[in-house]
Amino acid sequence: MKCDRCESDYAEEYFKDKYTNEIVCLDCLLDGCETSTTTHYMLDGNYLGSDDDINEVIENICDYTSFEKVEEEI
């Protein structure tokens, strides 16, 4: 089997458009899809949070360590 878009014949999976009969590989099927990656933070086995709420992560780091936020003097 061969992908109609990239002409790959080494993909493990192919998909057929039920209306046009176009055959595509997984890479071409996913082409154009948006991706999102979330980073999860842990310290000494304790979950601190994710980069979805970095302020929570910072607060938790300060709770688990001897660090504290420095407030600028005005």
mmCIF file of the N, C-alpha and C atoms, coordinates in Angstrom:
data_MODEL
# 
_entry.id   MODEL 
# 
loop_
_atom_site.group_PDB 
_atom_site.id 
_atom_site.type_symbol 
_atom_site.label_atom_id 
_atom_site.label_alt_id 
_atom_site.label_comp_id 
_atom_site.label_asym_id 
_atom_site.label_entity_id 
_atom_site.label_seq_id 
_atom_site.pdbx_PDB_ins_code 
_atom_site.Cartn_x 
_atom_site.Cartn_y 
_atom_site.Cartn_z 
_atom_site.occupancy 
_atom_site.B_iso_or_equiv 
_atom_site.pdbx_formal_charge 
_atom_site.auth_seq_id 
_atom_site.auth_comp_id 
_atom_site.auth_asym_id 
_atom_site.auth_atom_id 
_atom_site.pdbx_PDB_model_num 
ATOM 1   N N  . MET A 1 1  ? 0.854   -1.174 0.000  1.00 0.00 ? 1  MET A N  1 
ATOM 2   C CA . MET A 1 1  ? 0.000   0.000  0.000  1.00 0.00 ? 1  MET A CA 1 
ATOM 3   C C  . MET A 1 1  ? 0.897   1.234  0.000  1.00 0.00 ? 1  MET A C  1 
ATOM 4   N N  . LYS A 1 2  ? 0.398   2.347  -0.536 1.00 0.00 ? 2  LYS A N  1 
ATOM 5   C CA . LYS A 1 2  ? 1.179   3.566  -0.665 1.00 0.00 ? 2  LYS A CA 1 
ATOM 6   C C  . LYS A 1 2  ? 0.302   4.774  -0.339 1.00 0.00 ? 2  LYS A C  1 
ATOM 7   N N  . CYS A 1 3  ? 0.880   5.742  0.377  1.00 0.00 ? 3  CYS A N  1 
ATOM 8   C CA . CYS A 1 3  ? 0.168   6.972  0.716  1.00 0.00 ? 3  CYS A CA 1 
ATOM 9   C C  . CYS A 1 3  ? 0.026   7.822  -0.538 1.00 0.00 ? 3  CYS A C  1 
ATOM 10  N N  . ASP A 1 4  ? -1.188  8.316  -0.777 1.00 0.00 ? 4  ASP A N  1 
ATOM 11  C CA . ASP A 1 4  ? -1.438  9.152  -1.948 1.00 0.00 ? 4  ASP A CA 1 
ATOM 12  C C  . ASP A 1 4  ? -0.816  10.543 -1.814 1.00 0.00 ? 4  ASP A C  1 
ATOM 13  N N  . ARG A 1 5  ? -0.542  10.983 -0.599 1.00 0.00 ? 5  ARG A N  1 
ATOM 14  C CA . ARG A 1 5  ? 0.005   12.327 -0.407 1.00 0.00 ? 5  ARG A CA 1 
ATOM 15  C C  . ARG A 1 5  ? 1.534   12.352 -0.435 1.00 0.00 ? 5  ARG A C  1 
ATOM 16  N N  . CYS A 1 6  ? 2.161   11.520 0.376  1.00 0.00 ? 6  CYS A N  1 
ATOM 17  C CA . CYS A 1 6  ? 3.627   11.552 0.479  1.00 0.00 ? 6  CYS A CA 1 
ATOM 18  C C  . CYS A 1 6  ? 4.293   10.379 -0.237 1.00 0.00 ? 6  CYS A C  1 
ATOM 19  N N  . GLU A 1 7  ? 3.488   9.477  -0.733 1.00 0.00 ? 7  GLU A N  1 
ATOM 20  C CA . GLU A 1 7  ? 3.947   8.292  -1.458 1.00 0.00 ? 7  GLU A CA 1 
ATOM 21  C C  . GLU A 1 7  ? 4.742   7.312  -0.606 1.00 0.00 ? 7  GLU A C  1 
ATOM 22  N N  . SER A 1 8  ? 4.581   7.425  0.707  1.00 0.00 ? 8  SER A N  1 
ATOM 23  C CA . SER A 1 8  ? 5.240   6.492  1.621  1.00 0.00 ? 8  SER A CA 1 
ATOM 24  C C  . SER A 1 8  ? 4.623   5.104  1.456  1.00 0.00 ? 8  SER A C  1 
ATOM 25  N N  . ASP A 1 9  ? 5.484   4.103  1.461  1.00 0.00 ? 9  ASP A N  1 
ATOM 26  C CA . ASP A 1 9  ? 4.984   2.727  1.422  1.00 0.00 ? 9  ASP A CA 1 
ATOM 27  C C  . ASP A 1 9  ? 5.521   1.915  2.594  1.00 0.00 ? 9  ASP A C  1 
ATOM 28  N N  . TYR A 1 10 ? 6.013   2.618  3.618  1.00 0.00 ? 10 TYR A N  1 
ATOM 29  C CA . TYR A 1 10 ? 6.585   1.923  4.772  1.00 0.00 ? 10 TYR A CA 1 
ATOM 30  C C  . TYR A 1 10 ? 5.802   2.137  6.065  1.00 0.00 ? 10 TYR A C  1 
ATOM 31  N N  . ALA A 1 11 ? 4.704   2.872  6.030  1.00 0.00 ? 11 ALA A N  1 
ATOM 32  C CA . ALA A 1 11 ? 3.915   3.134  7.238  1.00 0.00 ? 11 ALA A CA 1 
ATOM 33  C C  . ALA A 1 11 ? 3.233   1.860  7.714  1.00 0.00 ? 11 ALA A C  1 
ATOM 34  N N  . GLU A 1 12 ? 3.006   1.799  9.017  1.00 0.00 ? 12 GLU A N  1 
ATOM 35  C CA . GLU A 1 12 ? 2.334   0.631  9.592  1.00 0.00 ? 12 GLU A CA 1 
ATOM 36  C C  . GLU A 1 12 ? 0.830   0.695  9.403  1.00 0.00 ? 12 GLU A C  1 
ATOM 37  N N  . GLU A 1 13 ? 0.283   1.913  9.353  1.00 0.00 ? 13 GLU A N  1 
ATOM 38  C CA . GLU A 1 13 ? -1.160  2.076  9.226  1.00 0.00 ? 13 GLU A CA 1 
ATOM 39  C C  . GLU A 1 13 ? -1.492  3.043  8.100  1.00 0.00 ? 13 GLU A C  1 
ATOM 40  N N  . TYR A 1 14 ? -2.572  2.756  7.423  1.00 0.00 ? 14 TYR A N  1 
ATOM 41  C CA . TYR A 1 14 ? -3.077  3.630  6.367  1.00 0.00 ? 14 TYR A CA 1 
ATOM 42  C C  . TYR A 1 14 ? -4.559  3.881  6.610  1.00 0.00 ? 14 TYR A C  1 
ATOM 43  N N  . PHE A 1 15 ? -5.051  4.996  6.096  1.00 0.00 ? 15 PHE A N  1 
ATOM 44  C CA . PHE A 1 15 ? -6.438  5.382  6.289  1.00 0.00 ? 15 PHE A CA 1 
ATOM 45  C C  . PHE A 1 15 ? -7.022  5.784  4.949  1.00 0.00 ? 15 PHE A C  1 
ATOM 46  N N  . LYS A 1 16 ? -8.271  5.397  4.736  1.00 0.00 ? 16 LYS A N  1 
ATOM 47  C CA . LYS A 1 16 ? -8.926  5.652  3.461  1.00 0.00 ? 16 LYS A CA 1 
ATOM 48  C C  . LYS A 1 16 ? -10.065 6.637  3.664  1.00 0.00 ? 16 LYS A C  1 
ATOM 49  N N  . ASP A 1 17 ? -10.074 7.705  2.870  1.00 0.00 ? 17 ASP A N  1 
ATOM 50  C CA . ASP A 1 17 ? -11.165 8.670  2.893  1.00 0.00 ? 17 ASP A CA 1 
ATOM 51  C C  . ASP A 1 17 ? -12.396 7.988  2.316  1.00 0.00 ? 17 ASP A C  1 
ATOM 52  N N  . LYS A 1 18 ? -13.469 7.924  3.101  1.00 0.00 ? 18 LYS A N  1 
ATOM 53  C CA . LYS A 1 18 ? -14.654 7.175  2.668  1.00 0.00 ? 18 LYS A CA 1 
ATOM 54  C C  . LYS A 1 18 ? -15.405 7.844  1.526  1.00 0.00 ? 18 LYS A C  1 
ATOM 55  N N  . TYR A 1 19 ? -15.075 9.120  1.218  1.00 0.00 ? 19 TYR A N  1 
ATOM 56  C CA . TYR A 1 19 ? -15.753 9.807  0.121  1.00 0.00 ? 19 TYR A CA 1 
ATOM 57  C C  . TYR A 1 19 ? -14.898 9.865  -1.147 1.00 0.00 ? 19 TYR A C  1 
ATOM 58  N N  . THR A 1 20 ? -13.583 10.085 -0.970 1.00 0.00 ? 20 THR A N  1 
ATOM 59  C CA . THR A 1 20 ? -12.715 10.240 -2.147 1.00 0.00 ? 20 THR A CA 1 
ATOM 60  C C  . THR A 1 20 ? -11.863 9.014  -2.427 1.00 0.00 ? 20 THR A C  1 
ATOM 61  N N  . ASN A 1 21 ? -11.835 8.073  -1.489 1.00 0.00 ? 21 ASN A N  1 
ATOM 62  C CA . ASN A 1 21 ? -11.005 6.866  -1.566 1.00 0.00 ? 21 ASN A CA 1 
ATOM 63  C C  . ASN A 1 21 ? -9.503  7.166  -1.506 1.00 0.00 ? 21 ASN A C  1 
ATOM 64  N N  . GLU A 1 22 ? -9.137  8.390  -1.097 1.00 0.00 ? 22 GLU A N  1 
ATOM 65  C CA . GLU A 1 22 ? -7.723  8.737  -0.938 1.00 0.00 ? 22 GLU A CA 1 
ATOM 66  C C  . GLU A 1 22 ? -7.145  7.905  0.204  1.00 0.00 ? 22 GLU A C  1 
ATOM 67  N N  . ILE A 1 23 ? -5.954  7.360  0.005  1.00 0.00 ? 23 ILE A N  1 
ATOM 68  C CA . ILE A 1 23 ? -5.252  6.577  1.020  1.00 0.00 ? 23 ILE A CA 1 
ATOM 69  C C  . ILE A 1 23 ? -4.139  7.447  1.589  1.00 0.00 ? 23 ILE A C  1 
ATOM 70  N N  . VAL A 1 24 ? -4.102  7.576  2.922  1.00 0.00 ? 24 VAL A N  1 
ATOM 71  C CA . VAL A 1 24 ? -3.055  8.359  3.569  1.00 0.00 ? 24 VAL A CA 1 
ATOM 72  C C  . VAL A 1 24 ? -2.428  7.572  4.709  1.00 0.00 ? 24 VAL A C  1 
ATOM 73  N N  . CYS A 1 25 ? -1.156  7.869  4.993  1.00 0.00 ? 25 CYS A N  1 
ATOM 74  C CA . CYS A 1 25 ? -0.471  7.263  6.138  1.00 0.00 ? 25 CYS A CA 1 
ATOM 75  C C  . CYS A 1 25 ? -0.821  8.063  7.393  1.00 0.00 ? 25 CYS A C  1 
ATOM 76  N N  . LEU A 1 26 ? -0.404  7.571  8.537  1.00 0.00 ? 26 LEU A N  1 
ATOM 77  C CA . LEU A 1 26 ? -0.713  8.237  9.809  1.00 0.00 ? 26 LEU A CA 1 
ATOM 78  C C  . LEU A 1 26 ? -0.114  9.636  9.858  1.00 0.00 ? 26 LEU A C  1 
ATOM 79  N N  . ASP A 1 27 ? 1.121   9.810  9.393  1.00 0.00 ? 27 ASP A N  1 
ATOM 80  C CA . ASP A 1 27 ? 1.751   11.133 9.404  1.00 0.00 ? 27 ASP A CA 1 
ATOM 81  C C  . ASP A 1 27 ? 0.931   12.144 8.607  1.00 0.00 ? 27 ASP A C  1 
ATOM 82  N N  . CYS A 1 28 ? 0.467   11.753 7.440  1.00 0.00 ? 28 CYS A N  1 
ATOM 83  C CA . CYS A 1 28 ? -0.335  12.662 6.614  1.00 0.00 ? 28 CYS A CA 1 
ATOM 84  C C  . CYS A 1 28 ? -1.720  12.894 7.219  1.00 0.00 ? 28 CYS A C  1 
ATOM 85  N N  . LEU A 1 29 ? -2.267  11.883 7.878  1.00 0.00 ? 29 LEU A N  1 
ATOM 86  C CA . LEU A 1 29 ? -3.557  12.036 8.535  1.00 0.00 ? 29 LEU A CA 1 
ATOM 87  C C  . LEU A 1 29 ? -3.468  13.089 9.646  1.00 0.00 ? 29 LEU A C  1 
ATOM 88  N N  . LEU A 1 30 ? -2.360  13.075 10.381 1.00 0.00 ? 30 LEU A N  1 
ATOM 89  C CA . LEU A 1 30 ? -2.174  13.998 11.501 1.00 0.00 ? 30 LEU A CA 1 
ATOM 90  C C  . LEU A 1 30 ? -1.653  15.359 11.066 1.00 0.00 ? 30 LEU A C  1 
ATOM 91  N N  . ASP A 1 31 ? -1.177  15.468 9.826  1.00 0.00 ? 31 ASP A N  1 
ATOM 92  C CA . ASP A 1 31 ? -0.648  16.730 9.329  1.00 0.00 ? 31 ASP A CA 1 
ATOM 93  C C  . ASP A 1 31 ? -1.717  17.821 9.418  1.00 0.00 ? 31 ASP A C  1 
ATOM 94  N N  . GLY A 1 32 ? -1.368  18.932 10.024 1.00 0.00 ? 32 GLY A N  1 
ATOM 95  C CA . GLY A 1 32 ? -2.308  20.038 10.177 1.00 0.00 ? 32 GLY A CA 1 
ATOM 96  C C  . GLY A 1 32 ? -3.015  20.053 11.517 1.00 0.00 ? 32 GLY A C  1 
ATOM 97  N N  . CYS A 1 33 ? -2.916  18.972 12.283 1.00 0.00 ? 33 CYS A N  1 
ATOM 98  C CA . CYS A 1 33 ? -3.522  18.944 13.619 1.00 0.00 ? 33 CYS A CA 1 
ATOM 99  C C  . CYS A 1 33 ? -2.629  19.715 14.585 1.00 0.00 ? 33 CYS A C  1 
ATOM 100 N N  . GLU A 1 34 ? -3.248  20.421 15.491 1.00 0.00 ? 34 GLU A N  1 
ATOM 101 C CA . GLU A 1 34 ? -2.503  21.140 16.512 1.00 0.00 ? 34 GLU A CA 1 
ATOM 102 C C  . GLU A 1 34 ? -2.132  20.185 17.630 1.00 0.00 ? 34 GLU A C  1 
ATOM 103 N N  . THR A 1 35 ? -0.965  20.412 18.214 1.00 0.00 ? 35 THR A N  1 
ATOM 104 C CA . THR A 1 35 ? -0.538  19.604 19.346 1.00 0.00 ? 35 THR A CA 1 
ATOM 105 C C  . THR A 1 35 ? -0.301  20.508 20.548 1.00 0.00 ? 35 THR A C  1 
ATOM 106 N N  . SER A 1 36 ? -0.371  19.923 21.704 1.00 0.00 ? 36 SER A N  1 
ATOM 107 C CA . SER A 1 36 ? -0.132  20.651 22.929 1.00 0.00 ? 36 SER A CA 1 
ATOM 108 C C  . SER A 1 36 ? 0.641   19.744 23.875 1.00 0.00 ? 36 SER A C  1 
ATOM 109 N N  . THR A 1 37 ? 1.648   20.296 24.493 1.00 0.00 ? 37 THR A N  1 
ATOM 110 C CA . THR A 1 37 ? 2.444   19.530 25.440 1.00 0.00 ? 37 THR A CA 1 
ATOM 111 C C  . THR A 1 37 ? 2.366   20.216 26.793 1.00 0.00 ? 37 THR A C  1 
ATOM 112 N N  . THR A 1 38 ? 2.104   19.448 27.815 1.00 0.00 ? 38 THR A N  1 
ATOM 113 C CA . THR A 1 38 ? 2.059   19.978 29.172 1.00 0.00 ? 38 THR A CA 1 
ATOM 114 C C  . THR A 1 38 ? 3.238   19.415 29.943 1.00 0.00 ? 38 THR A C  1 
ATOM 115 N N  . THR A 1 39 ? 3.982   20.276 30.602 1.00 0.00 ? 39 THR A N  1 
ATOM 116 C CA . THR A 1 39 ? 5.095   19.852 31.433 1.00 0.00 ? 39 THR A CA 1 
ATOM 117 C C  . THR A 1 39 ? 4.606   19.743 32.867 1.00 0.00 ? 39 THR A C  1 
ATOM 118 N N  . HIS A 1 40 ? 4.875   18.596 33.490 1.00 0.00 ? 40 HIS A N  1 
ATOM 119 C CA . HIS A 1 40 ? 4.503   18.372 34.883 1.00 0.00 ? 40 HIS A CA 1 
ATOM 120 C C  . HIS A 1 40 ? 5.781   18.437 35.725 1.00 0.00 ? 40 HIS A C  1 
ATOM 121 N N  . TYR A 1 41 ? 5.706   19.133 36.837 1.00 0.00 ? 41 TYR A N  1 
ATOM 122 C CA . TYR A 1 41 ? 6.869   19.324 37.701 1.00 0.00 ? 41 TYR A CA 1 
ATOM 123 C C  . TYR A 1 41 ? 6.713   18.506 38.975 1.00 0.00 ? 41 TYR A C  1 
ATOM 124 N N  . MET A 1 42 ? 7.823   17.830 39.342 1.00 0.00 ? 42 MET A N  1 
ATOM 125 C CA . MET A 1 42 ? 7.868   17.045 40.571 1.00 0.00 ? 42 MET A CA 1 
ATOM 126 C C  . MET A 1 42 ? 9.179   17.362 41.273 1.00 0.00 ? 42 MET A C  1 
ATOM 127 N N  . LEU A 1 43 ? 9.156   17.287 42.596 1.00 0.00 ? 43 LEU A N  1 
ATOM 128 C CA . LEU A 1 43 ? 10.352  17.515 43.392 1.00 0.00 ? 43 LEU A CA 1 
ATOM 129 C C  . LEU A 1 43 ? 10.372  16.490 44.508 1.00 0.00 ? 43 LEU A C  1 
ATOM 130 N N  . ASP A 1 44 ? 11.389  15.661 44.519 1.00 0.00 ? 44 ASP A N  1 
ATOM 131 C CA . ASP A 1 44 ? 11.533  14.604 45.538 1.00 0.00 ? 44 ASP A CA 1 
ATOM 132 C C  . ASP A 1 44 ? 10.273  13.745 45.652 1.00 0.00 ? 44 ASP A C  1 
ATOM 133 N N  . GLY A 1 45 ? 9.652   13.447 44.527 1.00 0.00 ? 45 GLY A N  1 
ATOM 134 C CA . GLY A 1 45 ? 8.468   12.602 44.511 1.00 0.00 ? 45 GLY A CA 1 
ATOM 135 C C  . GLY A 1 45 ? 7.162   13.335 44.760 1.00 0.00 ? 45 GLY A C  1 
ATOM 136 N N  . ASN A 1 46 ? 7.230   14.618 45.048 1.00 0.00 ? 46 ASN A N  1 
ATOM 137 C CA . ASN A 1 46 ? 6.026   15.412 45.294 1.00 0.00 ? 46 ASN A CA 1 
ATOM 138 C C  . ASN A 1 46 ? 5.616   16.140 44.017 1.00 0.00 ? 46 ASN A C  1 
ATOM 139 N N  . TYR A 1 47 ? 4.371   15.997 43.652 1.00 0.00 ? 47 TYR A N  1 
ATOM 140 C CA . TYR A 1 47 ? 3.856   16.675 42.464 1.00 0.00 ? 47 TYR A CA 1 
ATOM 141 C C  . TYR A 1 47 ? 3.656   18.145 42.785 1.00 0.00 ? 47 TYR A C  1 
ATOM 142 N N  . LEU A 1 48 ? 4.261   19.010 41.961 1.00 0.00 ? 48 LEU A N  1 
ATOM 143 C CA . LEU A 1 48 ? 4.189   20.450 42.190 1.00 0.00 ? 48 LEU A CA 1 
ATOM 144 C C  . LEU A 1 48 ? 3.146   21.137 41.334 1.00 0.00 ? 48 LEU A C  1 
ATOM 145 N N  . GLY A 1 49 ? 2.782   20.529 40.219 1.00 0.00 ? 49 GLY A N  1 
ATOM 146 C CA . GLY A 1 49 ? 1.823   21.128 39.306 1.00 0.00 ? 49 GLY A CA 1 
ATOM 147 C C  . GLY A 1 49 ? 2.337   21.057 37.884 1.00 0.00 ? 49 GLY A C  1 
ATOM 148 N N  . SER A 1 50 ? 1.654   21.769 37.008 1.00 0.00 ? 50 SER A N  1 
ATOM 149 C CA . SER A 1 50 ? 2.031   21.759 35.596 1.00 0.00 ? 50 SER A CA 1 
ATOM 150 C C  . SER A 1 50 ? 2.252   23.186 35.110 1.00 0.00 ? 50 SER A C  1 
ATOM 151 N N  . ASP A 1 51 ? 2.782   23.290 33.903 1.00 0.00 ? 51 ASP A N  1 
ATOM 152 C CA . ASP A 1 51 ? 3.013   24.618 33.355 1.00 0.00 ? 51 ASP A CA 1 
ATOM 153 C C  . ASP A 1 51 ? 1.719   25.318 32.958 1.00 0.00 ? 51 ASP A C  1 
ATOM 154 N N  . ASP A 1 52 ? 0.587   24.632 33.115 1.00 0.00 ? 52 ASP A N  1 
ATOM 155 C CA . ASP A 1 52 ? -0.705  25.295 32.929 1.00 0.00 ? 52 ASP A CA 1 
ATOM 156 C C  . ASP A 1 52 ? -0.924  26.366 33.993 1.00 0.00 ? 52 ASP A C  1 
ATOM 157 N N  . ASP A 1 53 ? -0.339  26.137 35.173 1.00 0.00 ? 53 ASP A N  1 
ATOM 158 C CA . ASP A 1 53 ? -0.418  27.116 36.263 1.00 0.00 ? 53 ASP A CA 1 
ATOM 159 C C  . ASP A 1 53 ? 0.950   27.187 36.928 1.00 0.00 ? 53 ASP A C  1 
ATOM 160 N N  . ILE A 1 54 ? 1.867   27.916 36.290 1.00 0.00 ? 54 ILE A N  1 
ATOM 161 C CA . ILE A 1 54 ? 3.242   27.977 36.775 1.00 0.00 ? 54 ILE A CA 1 
ATOM 162 C C  . ILE A 1 54 ? 3.335   28.646 38.141 1.00 0.00 ? 54 ILE A C  1 
ATOM 163 N N  . ASN A 1 55 ? 2.397   29.522 38.475 1.00 0.00 ? 55 ASN A N  1 
ATOM 164 C CA . ASN A 1 55 ? 2.412   30.154 39.799 1.00 0.00 ? 55 ASN A CA 1 
ATOM 165 C C  . ASN A 1 55 ? 2.210   29.131 40.902 1.00 0.00 ? 55 ASN A C  1 
ATOM 166 N N  . GLU A 1 56 ? 1.356   28.141 40.653 1.00 0.00 ? 56 GLU A N  1 
ATOM 167 C CA . GLU A 1 56 ? 1.158   27.055 41.620 1.00 0.00 ? 56 GLU A CA 1 
ATOM 168 C C  . GLU A 1 56 ? 2.446   26.273 41.796 1.00 0.00 ? 56 GLU A C  1 
ATOM 169 N N  . VAL A 1 57 ? 3.144   26.016 40.709 1.00 0.00 ? 57 VAL A N  1 
ATOM 170 C CA . VAL A 1 57 ? 4.417   25.287 40.771 1.00 0.00 ? 57 VAL A CA 1 
ATOM 171 C C  . VAL A 1 57 ? 5.425   26.065 41.621 1.00 0.00 ? 57 VAL A C  1 
ATOM 172 N N  . ILE A 1 58 ? 5.522   27.364 41.371 1.00 0.00 ? 58 ILE A N  1 
ATOM 173 C CA . ILE A 1 58 ? 6.461   28.202 42.123 1.00 0.00 ? 58 ILE A CA 1 
ATOM 174 C C  . ILE A 1 58 ? 6.113   28.221 43.605 1.00 0.00 ? 58 ILE A C  1 
ATOM 175 N N  . GLU A 1 59 ? 4.837   28.365 43.931 1.00 0.00 ? 59 GLU A N  1 
ATOM 176 C CA . GLU A 1 59 ? 4.406   28.346 45.333 1.00 0.00 ? 59 GLU A CA 1 
ATOM 177 C C  . GLU A 1 59 ? 4.751   27.017 45.993 1.00 0.00 ? 59 GLU A C  1 
ATOM 178 N N  . ASN A 1 60 ? 4.514   25.922 45.284 1.00 0.00 ? 60 ASN A N  1 
ATOM 179 C CA . ASN A 1 60 ? 4.807   24.609 45.842 1.00 0.00 ? 60 ASN A CA 1 
ATOM 180 C C  . ASN A 1 60 ? 6.305   24.385 46.020 1.00 0.00 ? 60 ASN A C  1 
ATOM 181 N N  . ILE A 1 61 ? 7.119   24.883 45.089 1.00 0.00 ? 61 ILE A N  1 
ATOM 182 C CA . ILE A 1 61 ? 8.572   24.783 45.262 1.00 0.00 ? 61 ILE A CA 1 
ATOM 183 C C  . ILE A 1 61 ? 8.981   25.515 46.528 1.00 0.00 ? 61 ILE A C  1 
ATOM 184 N N  . CYS A 1 62 ? 8.435   26.705 46.734 1.00 0.00 ? 62 CYS A N  1 
ATOM 185 C CA . CYS A 1 62 ? 8.756   27.471 47.939 1.00 0.00 ? 62 CYS A CA 1 
ATOM 186 C C  . CYS A 1 62 ? 8.280   26.758 49.203 1.00 0.00 ? 62 CYS A C  1 
ATOM 187 N N  . ASP A 1 63 ? 7.144   26.064 49.126 1.00 0.00 ? 63 ASP A N  1 
ATOM 188 C CA . ASP A 1 63 ? 6.641   25.310 50.282 1.00 0.00 ? 63 ASP A CA 1 
ATOM 189 C C  . ASP A 1 63 ? 7.550   24.132 50.629 1.00 0.00 ? 63 ASP A C  1 
ATOM 190 N N  . TYR A 1 64 ? 8.126   23.484 49.609 1.00 0.00 ? 64 TYR A N  1 
ATOM 191 C CA . TYR A 1 64 ? 8.945   22.289 49.822 1.00 0.00 ? 64 TYR A CA 1 
ATOM 192 C C  . TYR A 1 64 ? 10.423  22.582 50.026 1.00 0.00 ? 64 TYR A C  1 
ATOM 193 N N  . THR A 1 65 ? 10.842  23.814 49.793 1.00 0.00 ? 65 THR A N  1 
ATOM 194 C CA . THR A 1 65 ? 12.254  24.165 49.927 1.00 0.00 ? 65 THR A CA 1 
ATOM 195 C C  . THR A 1 65 ? 12.402  25.374 50.834 1.00 0.00 ? 65 THR A C  1 
ATOM 196 N N  . SER A 1 66 ? 13.620  25.857 50.942 1.00 0.00 ? 66 SER A N  1 
ATOM 197 C CA . SER A 1 66 ? 13.877  27.034 51.775 1.00 0.00 ? 66 SER A CA 1 
ATOM 198 C C  . SER A 1 66 ? 13.817  28.330 50.969 1.00 0.00 ? 66 SER A C  1 
ATOM 199 N N  . PHE A 1 67 ? 13.370  28.238 49.721 1.00 0.00 ? 67 PHE A N  1 
ATOM 200 C CA . PHE A 1 67 ? 13.268  29.442 48.896 1.00 0.00 ? 67 PHE A CA 1 
ATOM 201 C C  . PHE A 1 67 ? 11.978  30.191 49.183 1.00 0.00 ? 67 PHE A C  1 
ATOM 202 N N  . GLU A 1 68 ? 12.053  31.514 49.035 1.00 0.00 ? 68 GLU A N  1 
ATOM 203 C CA . GLU A 1 68 ? 10.863  32.339 49.110 1.00 0.00 ? 68 GLU A CA 1 
ATOM 204 C C  . GLU A 1 68 ? 10.974  33.432 48.057 1.00 0.00 ? 68 GLU A C  1 
ATOM 205 N N  . LYS A 1 69 ? 9.832   33.932 47.642 1.00 0.00 ? 69 LYS A N  1 
ATOM 206 C CA . LYS A 1 69 ? 9.811   34.951 46.616 1.00 0.00 ? 69 LYS A CA 1 
ATOM 207 C C  . LYS A 1 69 ? 10.336  36.265 47.180 1.00 0.00 ? 69 LYS A C  1 
ATOM 208 N N  . VAL A 1 70 ? 11.188  36.923 46.401 1.00 0.00 ? 70 VAL A N  1 
ATOM 209 C CA . VAL A 1 70 ? 11.732  38.223 46.812 1.00 0.00 ? 70 VAL A CA 1 
ATOM 210 C C  . VAL A 1 70 ? 10.823  39.290 46.239 1.00 0.00 ? 70 VAL A C  1 
ATOM 211 N N  . GLU A 1 71 ? 10.296  40.102 47.107 1.00 0.00 ? 71 GLU A N  1 
ATOM 212 C CA . GLU A 1 71 ? 9.444   41.212 46.687 1.00 0.00 ? 71 GLU A CA 1 
ATOM 213 C C  . GLU A 1 71 ? 10.334  42.429 46.465 1.00 0.00 ? 71 GLU A C  1 
ATOM 214 N N  . GLU A 1 72 ? 10.175  43.063 45.311 1.00 0.00 ? 72 GLU A N  1 
ATOM 215 C CA . GLU A 1 72 ? 10.976  44.256 45.027 1.00 0.00 ? 72 GLU A CA 1 
ATOM 216 C C  . GLU A 1 72 ? 10.508  45.400 45.901 1.00 0.00 ? 72 GLU A C  1 
ATOM 217 N N  . GLU A 1 73 ? 11.470  46.134 46.400 1.00 0.00 ? 73 GLU A N  1 
ATOM 218 C CA . GLU A 1 73 ? 11.147  47.318 47.205 1.00 0.00 ? 73 GLU A CA 1 
ATOM 219 C C  . GLU A 1 73 ? 10.885  48.475 46.272 1.00 0.00 ? 73 GLU A C  1 
ATOM 220 N N  . ILE A 1 74 ? 9.847   49.228 46.580 1.00 0.00 ? 74 ILE A N  1 
ATOM 221 C CA . ILE A 1 74 ? 9.487   50.379 45.736 1.00 0.00 ? 74 ILE A CA 1 
ATOM 222 C C  . ILE A 1 74 ? 9.949   51.651 46.373 1.00 0.00 ? 74 ILE A C  1 
# 
